[in-house]
Amino acid sequence: MSATADHAEERTNPAARLGFEPGQVVQEIGYDDDVEQELREDIEAVIGQELVDEDYDDVADAVVLWFRDDDGDLTDALVDAIGLIEEGGQIWLMTPKTGRDGYIEPSDINEAAQTAGLSQTRSINAGKDWVGTRLVSPKAAKSKR
């Protein structure tokens, strides 16, 4: 029964599919009262500690970047996020779903990611109002082979 429960959790719990591991440092950028609180709590449960905020002054294993259309330039935000992670780290870009305030076109996300030197690897449903897009450095993706 537990194996079935584990598989069910992976399907219903977005944090279980994000690839975080216990002990990782995950930096959160763009937090506001509209973010998916349940996802944040689930990530913290997986990593075993609280997410660190924008004032964290060391490198992180991953970044969760909440970004809305009116938050400025997405390419600049992604370039800044790259500087916050360990080599081989990942960025989870969380953007509002279609029809929600702050929605960003997928083509704009792809263009910003490419300009910042990142590759999209996959997207997930990150909650009621958010979609998550995993971005990695192409060099990091190749070095893991």
C-alpha positions as CSV (number, residue, x, y, z in Angstrom):
1,M,0.0,0.0,0.0
2,S,2.8,2.4,0.7
3,A,4.2,2.1,-2.8
4,T,0.8,3.0,-4.2
5,A,0.6,5.9,-1.8
6,D,4.0,7.1,-2.9
7,H,3.0,7.1,-6.5
8,A,-0.2,8.9,-5.8
9,E,1.7,11.6,-3.9
10,E,4.0,12.1,-6.9
11,R,1.0,12.7,-9.1
12,T,-0.8,15.0,-6.7
13,N,2.0,16.8,-4.9
14,P,3.9,19.1,-7.2
15,A,6.8,19.5,-4.8
16,A,7.4,15.7,-5.0
17,R,8.1,16.1,-8.7
18,L,10.4,19.1,-8.5
19,G,13.5,17.0,-7.8
20,F,14.5,18.7,-4.5
21,E,16.4,16.6,-2.0
22,P,16.8,16.7,1.8
23,G,19.5,19.2,2.9
24,Q,19.4,21.4,-0.2
25,V,19.4,25.1,0.2
26,V,16.6,26.6,-1.9
27,Q,16.4,30.3,-2.4
28,E,13.1,31.9,-3.1
29,I,12.8,35.1,-5.1
30,G,9.7,37.1,-5.9
31,Y,7.6,36.1,-2.9
32,D,4.3,37.9,-2.5
33,D,1.0,37.1,-1.0
34,D,-0.2,35.5,-4.3
35,V,2.3,32.6,-4.3
36,E,1.3,29.0,-3.9
37,Q,1.7,28.6,-0.1
38,E,1.1,24.8,-0.2
39,L,3.8,24.3,-2.7
40,R,6.3,26.4,-0.6
41,E,5.4,24.3,2.5
42,D,5.8,21.1,0.5
43,I,9.3,22.1,-0.8
44,E,10.3,23.0,2.8
45,A,9.1,19.5,4.0
46,V,11.2,17.8,1.3
47,I,14.4,19.8,1.9
48,G,13.9,19.7,5.7
49,Q,14.4,23.5,6.2
50,E,12.8,26.8,5.4
51,L,13.4,28.4,2.0
52,V,16.0,31.2,2.2
53,D,15.0,34.6,1.0
54,E,16.4,37.2,-1.4
55,D,18.9,38.4,1.3
56,Y,20.7,35.1,1.5
57,D,24.4,35.8,0.9
58,D,25.7,32.4,-0.2
59,V,25.1,30.2,-3.2
60,A,22.0,27.9,-3.2
61,D,21.4,24.5,-4.7
62,A,18.3,25.8,-6.5
63,V,16.2,28.9,-6.9
64,V,12.4,29.2,-6.9
65,L,11.6,32.4,-8.9
66,W,8.0,33.6,-8.7
67,F,7.6,36.0,-11.7
68,R,4.6,37.9,-13.0
69,D,4.4,39.9,-16.2
70,D,4.6,43.2,-14.4
71,D,7.7,42.2,-12.3
72,G,10.2,43.7,-14.8
73,D,12.5,42.1,-17.3
74,L,12.4,38.3,-17.1
75,T,15.8,37.8,-18.8
76,D,17.4,40.1,-16.2
77,A,15.7,38.2,-13.4
78,L,17.0,34.8,-14.8
79,V,20.5,36.1,-15.2
80,D,20.4,37.3,-11.6
81,A,19.1,33.9,-10.5
82,I,21.9,32.1,-12.3
83,G,24.4,34.0,-10.1
84,L,22.7,32.6,-7.0
85,I,23.0,28.9,-7.6
86,E,25.8,26.3,-7.5
87,E,27.1,25.1,-10.8
88,G,24.7,22.5,-12.0
89,G,21.8,24.0,-9.9
90,Q,18.3,24.5,-11.2
91,I,15.9,27.4,-11.4
92,W,12.2,26.7,-11.1
93,L,10.5,29.6,-12.7
94,M,6.9,29.9,-11.4
95,T,4.6,32.0,-13.5
96,P,0.8,32.6,-13.4
97,K,-1.4,30.2,-15.4
98,T,-3.2,31.3,-18.6
99,G,-5.9,33.8,-17.7
100,R,-4.5,34.8,-14.4
101,D,-3.1,38.2,-13.5
102,G,0.5,38.4,-14.5
103,Y,0.4,35.6,-17.1
104,I,3.5,35.4,-19.3
105,E,3.4,33.8,-22.8
106,P,5.4,30.6,-23.1
107,S,7.3,32.0,-26.1
108,D,8.4,34.9,-23.9
109,I,9.7,32.5,-21.2
110,N,11.5,30.4,-23.8
111,E,13.1,33.6,-25.3
112,A,14.2,34.9,-21.9
113,A,15.6,31.6,-20.9
114,Q,17.6,31.2,-24.1
115,T,18.9,34.8,-23.9
116,A,20.0,34.1,-20.3
117,G,21.8,30.9,-21.4
118,L,19.3,28.5,-19.9
119,S,17.4,25.5,-21.3
120,Q,13.9,24.6,-20.4
121,T,13.7,20.9,-19.4
122,R,10.1,20.5,-18.3
123,S,7.0,22.2,-16.9
124,I,4.6,21.2,-14.1
125,N,1.3,22.3,-12.7
126,A,2.5,24.1,-9.6
127,G,-0.9,24.7,-8.0
128,K,-4.2,26.4,-8.7
129,D,-2.8,29.5,-10.2
130,W,0.9,28.7,-11.1
131,V,2.9,26.8,-13.6
132,G,6.5,25.8,-12.9
133,T,9.2,25.7,-15.6
134,R,12.5,24.0,-14.8
135,L,15.5,25.8,-16.3
136,V,19.1,24.6,-16.3
137,S,22.4,25.7,-17.8
138,P,23.1,23.6,-20.9
139,K,26.6,23.0,-19.6
140,A,25.2,21.6,-16.3
141,A,22.9,19.3,-18.2
142,K,25.7,17.9,-20.3
143,S,28.1,17.4,-17.3
144,K,25.6,15.2,-15.6
145,R,25.8,12.6,-18.4
